[in-house]
Amino acid sequence: MPTLTLRLDDETLAVLREQAELEHRSMNDVTVLAIRDRAAATGRRAERSTIIGGLIEQNRELLDRLSK
C-alpha cells in the first residue's frame, strides 16, 4: 500500500489525535475517512447542482411567470 506524509501544524495534529481517540480509531483511519467523506460530499454537491439545473430548465416558463 502506498504511503503519504502529511505536514500538519500542531493545532491540526492535536485535533486529529483527539478525534482518533474519541472514535477509537487510528489517526490514519480518521484521515482516510475524512478524505472519503469530503470526496463523497463533493460528488453529492455536483449531483444536486445538475438536478437543480434540470428542474430550473424544465420549469423556466413557470418561473418566469412567477417572477413577474
PyMOL Python script that loads the backbone (N, CA, C, O; Angstrom):
from pymol import cmd

cmd.read_pdbstr("""\
ATOM      1  N   MET A   1       0.849  -1.170   0.000  1.00  0.00           N
ATOM      2  CA  MET A   1       0.000   0.000   0.000  1.00  0.00           C
ATOM      3  C   MET A   1       0.899   1.240   0.000  1.00  0.00           C
ATOM      4  O   MET A   1       1.847   1.317   0.782  1.00  0.00           O
ATOM      5  N   PRO A   2       0.606   2.205  -0.871  1.00  0.00           N
ATOM      6  CA  PRO A   2       1.412   3.438  -0.903  1.00  0.00           C
ATOM      7  C   PRO A   2       1.254   4.224   0.398  1.00  0.00           C
ATOM      8  O   PRO A   2       0.253   4.096   1.104  1.00  0.00           O
ATOM      9  N   THR A   3       2.238   5.019   0.689  1.00  0.00           N
ATOM     10  CA  THR A   3       2.184   5.862   1.884  1.00  0.00           C
ATOM     11  C   THR A   3       2.180   7.323   1.482  1.00  0.00           C
ATOM     12  O   THR A   3       2.564   7.678   0.368  1.00  0.00           O
ATOM     13  N   LEU A   4       1.742   8.160   2.401  1.00  0.00           N
ATOM     14  CA  LEU A   4       1.682   9.596   2.185  1.00  0.00           C
ATOM     15  C   LEU A   4       2.101  10.275   3.477  1.00  0.00           C
ATOM     16  O   LEU A   4       1.636   9.915   4.558  1.00  0.00           O
ATOM     17  N   THR A   5       2.964  11.239   3.359  1.00  0.00           N
ATOM     18  CA  THR A   5       3.380  12.005   4.523  1.00  0.00           C
ATOM     19  C   THR A   5       2.612  13.317   4.546  1.00  0.00           C
ATOM     20  O   THR A   5       2.579  14.043   3.552  1.00  0.00           O
ATOM     21  N   LEU A   6       1.994  13.618   5.680  1.00  0.00           N
ATOM     22  CA  LEU A   6       1.265  14.875   5.835  1.00  0.00           C
ATOM     23  C   LEU A   6       2.035  15.791   6.764  1.00  0.00           C
ATOM     24  O   LEU A   6       2.590  15.350   7.771  1.00  0.00           O
ATOM     25  N   ARG A   7       2.063  17.043   6.426  1.00  0.00           N
ATOM     26  CA  ARG A   7       2.657  18.052   7.310  1.00  0.00           C
ATOM     27  C   ARG A   7       1.515  18.823   7.944  1.00  0.00           C
ATOM     28  O   ARG A   7       0.815  19.589   7.283  1.00  0.00           O
ATOM     29  N   LEU A   8       1.344  18.608   9.224  1.00  0.00           N
ATOM     30  CA  LEU A   8       0.260  19.247   9.959  1.00  0.00           C
ATOM     31  C   LEU A   8       0.837  20.179  11.008  1.00  0.00           C
ATOM     32  O   LEU A   8       1.847  19.873  11.641  1.00  0.00           O
ATOM     33  N   ASP A   9       0.181  21.325  11.185  1.00  0.00           N
ATOM     34  CA  ASP A   9       0.615  22.194  12.280  1.00  0.00           C
ATOM     35  C   ASP A   9       0.180  21.547  13.599  1.00  0.00           C
ATOM     36  O   ASP A   9      -0.627  20.619  13.609  1.00  0.00           O
ATOM     37  N   ASP A  10       0.715  22.039  14.684  1.00  0.00           N
ATOM     38  CA  ASP A  10       0.463  21.429  15.993  1.00  0.00           C
ATOM     39  C   ASP A  10      -1.023  21.391  16.340  1.00  0.00           C
ATOM     40  O   ASP A  10      -1.512  20.408  16.896  1.00  0.00           O
ATOM     41  N   GLU A  11      -1.731  22.456  16.011  1.00  0.00           N
ATOM     42  CA  GLU A  11      -3.158  22.524  16.330  1.00  0.00           C
ATOM     43  C   GLU A  11      -3.948  21.465  15.561  1.00  0.00           C
ATOM     44  O   GLU A  11      -4.790  20.776  16.136  1.00  0.00           O
ATOM     45  N   THR A  12      -3.674  21.337  14.263  1.00  0.00           N
ATOM     46  CA  THR A  12      -4.376  20.351  13.445  1.00  0.00           C
ATOM     47  C   THR A  12      -4.048  18.935  13.902  1.00  0.00           C
ATOM     48  O   THR A  12      -4.929  18.076  13.953  1.00  0.00           O
ATOM     49  N   LEU A  13      -2.802  18.694  14.227  1.00  0.00           N
ATOM     50  CA  LEU A  13      -2.401  17.377  14.722  1.00  0.00           C
ATOM     51  C   LEU A  13      -3.118  17.046  16.030  1.00  0.00           C
ATOM     52  O   LEU A  13      -3.541  15.909  16.238  1.00  0.00           O
ATOM     53  N   ALA A  14      -3.251  18.028  16.900  1.00  0.00           N
ATOM     54  CA  ALA A  14      -3.952  17.805  18.168  1.00  0.00           C
ATOM     55  C   ALA A  14      -5.421  17.470  17.924  1.00  0.00           C
ATOM     56  O   ALA A  14      -5.980  16.598  18.589  1.00  0.00           O
ATOM     57  N   VAL A  15      -6.044  18.161  16.973  1.00  0.00           N
ATOM     58  CA  VAL A  15      -7.445  17.888  16.638  1.00  0.00           C
ATOM     59  C   VAL A  15      -7.576  16.473  16.081  1.00  0.00           C
ATOM     60  O   VAL A  15      -8.488  15.736  16.457  1.00  0.00           O
ATOM     61  N   LEU A  16      -6.678  16.099  15.198  1.00  0.00           N
ATOM     62  CA  LEU A  16      -6.700  14.755  14.620  1.00  0.00           C
ATOM     63  C   LEU A  16      -6.516  13.699  15.704  1.00  0.00           C
ATOM     64  O   LEU A  16      -7.242  12.706  15.741  1.00  0.00           O
ATOM     65  N   ARG A  17      -5.564  13.911  16.567  1.00  0.00           N
ATOM     66  CA  ARG A  17      -5.296  12.953  17.649  1.00  0.00           C
ATOM     67  C   ARG A  17      -6.523  12.813  18.561  1.00  0.00           C
ATOM     68  O   ARG A  17      -6.904  11.704  18.935  1.00  0.00           O
ATOM     69  N   GLU A  18      -7.130  13.940  18.910  1.00  0.00           N
ATOM     70  CA  GLU A  18      -8.316  13.914  19.773  1.00  0.00           C
ATOM     71  C   GLU A  18      -9.473  13.189  19.094  1.00  0.00           C
ATOM     72  O   GLU A  18     -10.166  12.391  19.725  1.00  0.00           O
ATOM     73  N   GLN A  19      -9.680  13.466  17.811  1.00  0.00           N
ATOM     74  CA  GLN A  19     -10.764  12.810  17.076  1.00  0.00           C
ATOM     75  C   GLN A  19     -10.538  11.307  17.008  1.00  0.00           C
ATOM     76  O   GLN A  19     -11.473  10.526  17.189  1.00  0.00           O
ATOM     77  N   ALA A  20      -9.316  10.906  16.751  1.00  0.00           N
ATOM     78  CA  ALA A  20      -8.986   9.477  16.690  1.00  0.00           C
ATOM     79  C   ALA A  20      -9.267   8.801  18.033  1.00  0.00           C
ATOM     80  O   ALA A  20      -9.795   7.689  18.075  1.00  0.00           O
ATOM     81  N   GLU A  21      -8.917   9.465  19.107  1.00  0.00           N
ATOM     82  CA  GLU A  21      -9.175   8.902  20.435  1.00  0.00           C
ATOM     83  C   GLU A  21     -10.674   8.790  20.704  1.00  0.00           C
ATOM     84  O   GLU A  21     -11.137   7.788  21.250  1.00  0.00           O
ATOM     85  N   LEU A  22     -11.429   9.819  20.321  1.00  0.00           N
ATOM     86  CA  LEU A  22     -12.882   9.797  20.521  1.00  0.00           C
ATOM     87  C   LEU A  22     -13.545   8.651  19.760  1.00  0.00           C
ATOM     88  O   LEU A  22     -14.485   8.026  20.249  1.00  0.00           O
ATOM     89  N   GLU A  23     -13.037   8.385  18.550  1.00  0.00           N
ATOM     90  CA  GLU A  23     -13.625   7.348  17.699  1.00  0.00           C
ATOM     91  C   GLU A  23     -12.995   5.976  17.917  1.00  0.00           C
ATOM     92  O   GLU A  23     -13.422   4.991  17.315  1.00  0.00           O
ATOM     93  N   HIS A  24     -11.988   5.912  18.771  1.00  0.00           N
ATOM     94  CA  HIS A  24     -11.247   4.660  18.987  1.00  0.00           C
ATOM     95  C   HIS A  24     -10.729   4.112  17.660  1.00  0.00           C
ATOM     96  O   HIS A  24     -10.853   2.924  17.363  1.00  0.00           O
ATOM     97  N   ARG A  25     -10.151   5.009  16.878  1.00  0.00           N
ATOM     98  CA  ARG A  25      -9.564   4.664  15.577  1.00  0.00           C
ATOM     99  C   ARG A  25      -8.144   5.196  15.545  1.00  0.00           C
ATOM    100  O   ARG A  25      -7.735   5.994  16.388  1.00  0.00           O
ATOM    101  N   SER A  26      -7.407   4.734  14.554  1.00  0.00           N
ATOM    102  CA  SER A  26      -6.069   5.290  14.359  1.00  0.00           C
ATOM    103  C   SER A  26      -6.194   6.651  13.681  1.00  0.00           C
ATOM    104  O   SER A  26      -7.210   6.949  13.052  1.00  0.00           O
ATOM    105  N   MET A  27      -5.174   7.459  13.811  1.00  0.00           N
ATOM    106  CA  MET A  27      -5.176   8.758  13.127  1.00  0.00           C
ATOM    107  C   MET A  27      -5.227   8.539  11.621  1.00  0.00           C
ATOM    108  O   MET A  27      -5.844   9.328  10.905  1.00  0.00           O
ATOM    109  N   ASN A  28      -4.591   7.484  11.133  1.00  0.00           N
ATOM    110  CA  ASN A  28      -4.637   7.170   9.709  1.00  0.00           C
ATOM    111  C   ASN A  28      -6.077   6.891   9.269  1.00  0.00           C
ATOM    112  O   ASN A  28      -6.526   7.415   8.249  1.00  0.00           O
ATOM    113  N   ASP A  29      -6.799   6.069  10.031  1.00  0.00           N
ATOM    114  CA  ASP A  29      -8.181   5.749   9.672  1.00  0.00           C
ATOM    115  C   ASP A  29      -9.064   6.994   9.670  1.00  0.00           C
ATOM    116  O   ASP A  29      -9.897   7.162   8.779  1.00  0.00           O
ATOM    117  N   VAL A  30      -8.890   7.856  10.650  1.00  0.00           N
ATOM    118  CA  VAL A  30      -9.675   9.091  10.708  1.00  0.00           C
ATOM    119  C   VAL A  30      -9.370   9.962   9.492  1.00  0.00           C
ATOM    120  O   VAL A  30     -10.277  10.558   8.910  1.00  0.00           O
ATOM    121  N   THR A  31      -8.109  10.037   9.112  1.00  0.00           N
ATOM    122  CA  THR A  31      -7.713  10.833   7.944  1.00  0.00           C
ATOM    123  C   THR A  31      -8.322  10.265   6.669  1.00  0.00           C
ATOM    124  O   THR A  31      -8.856  11.013   5.850  1.00  0.00           O
ATOM    125  N   VAL A  32      -8.246   8.951   6.493  1.00  0.00           N
ATOM    126  CA  VAL A  32      -8.805   8.308   5.298  1.00  0.00           C
ATOM    127  C   VAL A  32     -10.311   8.540   5.231  1.00  0.00           C
ATOM    128  O   VAL A  32     -10.841   8.872   4.171  1.00  0.00           O
ATOM    129  N   LEU A  33     -11.000   8.370   6.351  1.00  0.00           N
ATOM    130  CA  LEU A  33     -12.448   8.598   6.369  1.00  0.00           C
ATOM    131  C   LEU A  33     -12.798  10.045   6.046  1.00  0.00           C
ATOM    132  O   LEU A  33     -13.775  10.306   5.344  1.00  0.00           O
ATOM    133  N   ALA A  34     -12.014  10.981   6.549  1.00  0.00           N
ATOM    134  CA  ALA A  34     -12.258  12.396   6.260  1.00  0.00           C
ATOM    135  C   ALA A  34     -12.102  12.682   4.769  1.00  0.00           C
ATOM    136  O   ALA A  34     -12.892  13.430   4.192  1.00  0.00           O
ATOM    137  N   ILE A  35     -11.098  12.094   4.154  1.00  0.00           N
ATOM    138  CA  ILE A  35     -10.886  12.284   2.714  1.00  0.00           C
ATOM    139  C   ILE A  35     -12.054  11.701   1.931  1.00  0.00           C
ATOM    140  O   ILE A  35     -12.565  12.334   1.007  1.00  0.00           O
ATOM    141  N   ARG A  36     -12.475  10.500   2.298  1.00  0.00           N
ATOM    142  CA  ARG A  36     -13.604   9.862   1.595  1.00  0.00           C
ATOM    143  C   ARG A  36     -14.898  10.646   1.785  1.00  0.00           C
ATOM    144  O   ARG A  36     -15.668  10.819   0.841  1.00  0.00           O
ATOM    145  N   ASP A  37     -15.136  11.118   3.005  1.00  0.00           N
ATOM    146  CA  ASP A  37     -16.338  11.923   3.265  1.00  0.00           C
ATOM    147  C   ASP A  37     -16.338  13.195   2.432  1.00  0.00           C
ATOM    148  O   ASP A  37     -17.365  13.576   1.870  1.00  0.00           O
ATOM    149  N   ARG A  38     -15.192  13.846   2.352  1.00  0.00           N
ATOM    150  CA  ARG A  38     -15.080  15.088   1.570  1.00  0.00           C
ATOM    151  C   ARG A  38     -15.337  14.823   0.095  1.00  0.00           C
ATOM    152  O   ARG A  38     -16.046  15.586  -0.561  1.00  0.00           O
ATOM    153  N   ALA A  39     -14.761  13.740  -0.431  1.00  0.00           N
ATOM    154  CA  ALA A  39     -14.963  13.394  -1.841  1.00  0.00           C
ATOM    155  C   ALA A  39     -16.429  13.063  -2.115  1.00  0.00           C
ATOM    156  O   ALA A  39     -16.975  13.467  -3.142  1.00  0.00           O
ATOM    157  N   ALA A  40     -17.062  12.339  -1.212  1.00  0.00           N
ATOM    158  CA  ALA A  40     -18.473  11.994  -1.385  1.00  0.00           C
ATOM    159  C   ALA A  40     -19.350  13.241  -1.344  1.00  0.00           C
ATOM    160  O   ALA A  40     -20.294  13.362  -2.124  1.00  0.00           O
ATOM    161  N   ALA A  41     -19.045  14.159  -0.448  1.00  0.00           N
ATOM    162  CA  ALA A  41     -19.820  15.400  -0.348  1.00  0.00           C
ATOM    163  C   ALA A  41     -19.692  16.222  -1.621  1.00  0.00           C
ATOM    164  O   ALA A  41     -20.667  16.819  -2.079  1.00  0.00           O
ATOM    165  N   THR A  42     -18.503  16.255  -2.188  1.00  0.00           N
ATOM    166  CA  THR A  42     -18.289  16.986  -3.433  1.00  0.00           C
ATOM    167  C   THR A  42     -19.114  16.372  -4.555  1.00  0.00           C
ATOM    168  O   THR A  42     -19.713  17.089  -5.356  1.00  0.00           O
ATOM    169  N   GLY A  43     -19.145  15.052  -4.609  1.00  0.00           N
ATOM    170  CA  GLY A  43     -19.945  14.361  -5.621  1.00  0.00           C
ATOM    171  C   GLY A  43     -21.425  14.636  -5.459  1.00  0.00           C
ATOM    172  O   GLY A  43     -22.136  14.852  -6.441  1.00  0.00           O
ATOM    173  N   ARG A  44     -21.892  14.627  -4.212  1.00  0.00           N
ATOM    174  CA  ARG A  44     -23.312  14.909  -3.963  1.00  0.00           C
ATOM    175  C   ARG A  44     -23.668  16.341  -4.338  1.00  0.00           C
ATOM    176  O   ARG A  44     -24.748  16.601  -4.867  1.00  0.00           O
ATOM    177  N   ARG A  45     -22.754  17.272  -4.062  1.00  0.00           N
ATOM    178  CA  ARG A  45     -22.988  18.678  -4.409  1.00  0.00           C
ATOM    179  C   ARG A  45     -23.122  18.833  -5.921  1.00  0.00           C
ATOM    180  O   ARG A  45     -24.003  19.546  -6.400  1.00  0.00           O
ATOM    181  N   ALA A  46     -22.253  18.170  -6.664  1.00  0.00           N
ATOM    182  CA  ALA A  46     -22.302  18.251  -8.126  1.00  0.00           C
ATOM    183  C   ALA A  46     -23.601  17.638  -8.646  1.00  0.00           C
ATOM    184  O   ALA A  46     -24.218  18.168  -9.569  1.00  0.00           O
ATOM    185  N   GLU A  47     -24.009  16.524  -8.052  1.00  0.00           N
ATOM    186  CA  GLU A  47     -25.250  15.869  -8.468  1.00  0.00           C
ATOM    187  C   GLU A  47     -26.454  16.767  -8.194  1.00  0.00           C
ATOM    188  O   GLU A  47     -27.345  16.892  -9.033  1.00  0.00           O
ATOM    189  N   ARG A  48     -26.475  17.395  -7.011  1.00  0.00           N
ATOM    190  CA  ARG A  48     -27.577  18.319  -6.685  1.00  0.00           C
ATOM    191  C   ARG A  48     -27.628  19.480  -7.666  1.00  0.00           C
ATOM    192  O   ARG A  48     -28.708  19.876  -8.106  1.00  0.00           O
ATOM    193  N   SER A  49     -26.474  20.023  -8.009  1.00  0.00           N
ATOM    194  CA  SER A  49     -26.431  21.144  -8.950  1.00  0.00           C
ATOM    195  C   SER A  49     -26.997  20.739 -10.300  1.00  0.00           C
ATOM    196  O   SER A  49     -27.728  21.507 -10.925  1.00  0.00           O
ATOM    197  N   THR A  50     -26.664  19.540 -10.751  1.00  0.00           N
ATOM    198  CA  THR A  50     -27.176  19.044 -12.028  1.00  0.00           C
ATOM    199  C   THR A  50     -28.694  18.887 -11.971  1.00  0.00           C
ATOM    200  O   THR A  50     -29.399  19.285 -12.898  1.00  0.00           O
ATOM    201  N   ILE A  51     -29.188  18.309 -10.890  1.00  0.00           N
ATOM    202  CA  ILE A  51     -30.633  18.105 -10.742  1.00  0.00           C
ATOM    203  C   ILE A  51     -31.360  19.440 -10.679  1.00  0.00           C
ATOM    204  O   ILE A  51     -32.376  19.624 -11.349  1.00  0.00           O
ATOM    205  N   ILE A  52     -30.855  20.365  -9.887  1.00  0.00           N
ATOM    206  CA  ILE A  52     -31.495  21.680  -9.761  1.00  0.00           C
ATOM    207  C   ILE A  52     -31.469  22.420 -11.091  1.00  0.00           C
ATOM    208  O   ILE A  52     -32.454  23.052 -11.473  1.00  0.00           O
ATOM    209  N   GLY A  53     -30.351  22.344 -11.794  1.00  0.00           N
ATOM    210  CA  GLY A  53     -30.266  22.982 -13.109  1.00  0.00           C
ATOM    211  C   GLY A  53     -31.309  22.431 -14.063  1.00  0.00           C
ATOM    212  O   GLY A  53     -31.924  23.182 -14.820  1.00  0.00           O
ATOM    213  N   GLY A  54     -31.509  21.122 -14.029  1.00  0.00           N
ATOM    214  CA  GLY A  54     -32.524  20.497 -14.876  1.00  0.00           C
ATOM    215  C   GLY A  54     -33.925  20.941 -14.501  1.00  0.00           C
ATOM    216  O   GLY A  54     -34.751  21.201 -15.376  1.00  0.00           O
ATOM    217  N   LEU A  55     -34.199  21.028 -13.209  1.00  0.00           N
ATOM    218  CA  LEU A  55     -35.519  21.476 -12.762  1.00  0.00           C
ATOM    219  C   LEU A  55     -35.791  22.917 -13.169  1.00  0.00           C
ATOM    220  O   LEU A  55     -36.901  23.257 -13.577  1.00  0.00           O
ATOM    221  N   ILE A  56     -34.782  23.750 -13.056  1.00  0.00           N
ATOM    222  CA  ILE A  56     -34.940  25.150 -13.465  1.00  0.00           C
ATOM    223  C   ILE A  56     -35.240  25.225 -14.954  1.00  0.00           C
ATOM    224  O   ILE A  56     -36.130  25.961 -15.382  1.00  0.00           O
ATOM    225  N   GLU A  57     -34.496  24.463 -15.737  1.00  0.00           N
ATOM    226  CA  GLU A  57     -34.700  24.490 -17.193  1.00  0.00           C
ATOM    227  C   GLU A  57     -36.081  23.953 -17.558  1.00  0.00           C
ATOM    228  O   GLU A  57     -36.750  24.509 -18.430  1.00  0.00           O
ATOM    229  N   GLN A  58     -36.510  22.887 -16.907  1.00  0.00           N
ATOM    230  CA  GLN A  58     -37.822  22.297 -17.193  1.00  0.00           C
ATOM    231  C   GLN A  58     -38.964  23.232 -16.806  1.00  0.00           C
ATOM    232  O   GLN A  58     -40.044  23.170 -17.394  1.00  0.00           O
ATOM    233  N   ASN A  59     -38.736  24.077 -15.839  1.00  0.00           N
ATOM    234  CA  ASN A  59     -39.794  24.955 -15.329  1.00  0.00           C
ATOM    235  C   ASN A  59     -39.526  26.429 -15.620  1.00  0.00           C
ATOM    236  O   ASN A  59     -40.048  27.309 -14.935  1.00  0.00           O
ATOM    237  N   ARG A  60     -38.720  26.688 -16.626  1.00  0.00           N
ATOM    238  CA  ARG A  60     -38.319  28.053 -16.962  1.00  0.00           C
ATOM    239  C   ARG A  60     -39.530  28.966 -17.163  1.00  0.00           C
ATOM    240  O   ARG A  60     -39.573  30.067 -16.615  1.00  0.00           O
ATOM    241  N   GLU A  61     -40.511  28.515 -17.945  1.00  0.00           N
ATOM    242  CA  GLU A  61     -41.678  29.353 -18.240  1.00  0.00           C
ATOM    243  C   GLU A  61     -42.447  29.687 -16.959  1.00  0.00           C
ATOM    244  O   GLU A  61     -42.820  30.839 -16.739  1.00  0.00           O
ATOM    245  N   LEU A  62     -42.679  28.697 -16.133  1.00  0.00           N
ATOM    246  CA  LEU A  62     -43.392  28.912 -14.879  1.00  0.00           C
ATOM    247  C   LEU A  62     -42.616  29.866 -13.972  1.00  0.00           C
ATOM    248  O   LEU A  62     -43.203  30.769 -13.377  1.00  0.00           O
ATOM    249  N   LEU A  63     -41.326  29.676 -13.866  1.00  0.00           N
ATOM    250  CA  LEU A  63     -40.501  30.552 -13.033  1.00  0.00           C
ATOM    251  C   LEU A  63     -40.518  31.989 -13.548  1.00  0.00           C
ATOM    252  O   LEU A  63     -40.548  32.935 -12.760  1.00  0.00           O
ATOM    253  N   ASP A  64     -40.499  32.149 -14.866  1.00  0.00           N
ATOM    254  CA  ASP A  64     -40.574  33.494 -15.448  1.00  0.00           C
ATOM    255  C   ASP A  64     -41.902  34.161 -15.093  1.00  0.00           C
ATOM    256  O   ASP A  64     -41.932  35.340 -14.739  1.00  0.00           O
ATOM    257  N   ARG A  65     -42.996  33.412 -15.189  1.00  0.00           N
ATOM    258  CA  ARG A  65     -44.307  33.973 -14.859  1.00  0.00           C
ATOM    259  C   ARG A  65     -44.407  34.327 -13.379  1.00  0.00           C
ATOM    260  O   ARG A  65     -44.980  35.357 -13.021  1.00  0.00           O
ATOM    261  N   LEU A  66     -43.858  33.487 -12.532  1.00  0.00           N
ATOM    262  CA  LEU A  66     -43.905  33.751 -11.092  1.00  0.00           C
ATOM    263  C   LEU A  66     -43.062  34.956 -10.693  1.00  0.00           C
ATOM    264  O   LEU A  66     -43.352  35.616  -9.695  1.00  0.00           O
ATOM    265  N   SER A  67     -42.040  35.240 -11.455  1.00  0.00           N
ATOM    266  CA  SER A  67     -41.148  36.350 -11.105  1.00  0.00           C
ATOM    267  C   SER A  67     -41.714  37.705 -11.498  1.00  0.00           C
ATOM    268  O   SER A  67     -41.132  38.735 -11.158  1.00  0.00           O
ATOM    269  N   LYS A  68     -42.840  37.725 -12.209  1.00  0.00           N
ATOM    270  CA  LYS A  68     -43.430  38.998 -12.657  1.00  0.00           C
ATOM    271  C   LYS A  68     -44.505  39.471 -11.713  1.00  0.00           C
ATOM    272  O   LYS A  68     -45.104  40.522 -11.937  1.00  0.00           O
TER     273      LYS A  68
END
""", "prot")
cmd.dss("prot")
cmd.show_as("cartoon", "prot")
cmd.util.cbc("prot")
cmd.orient("prot")
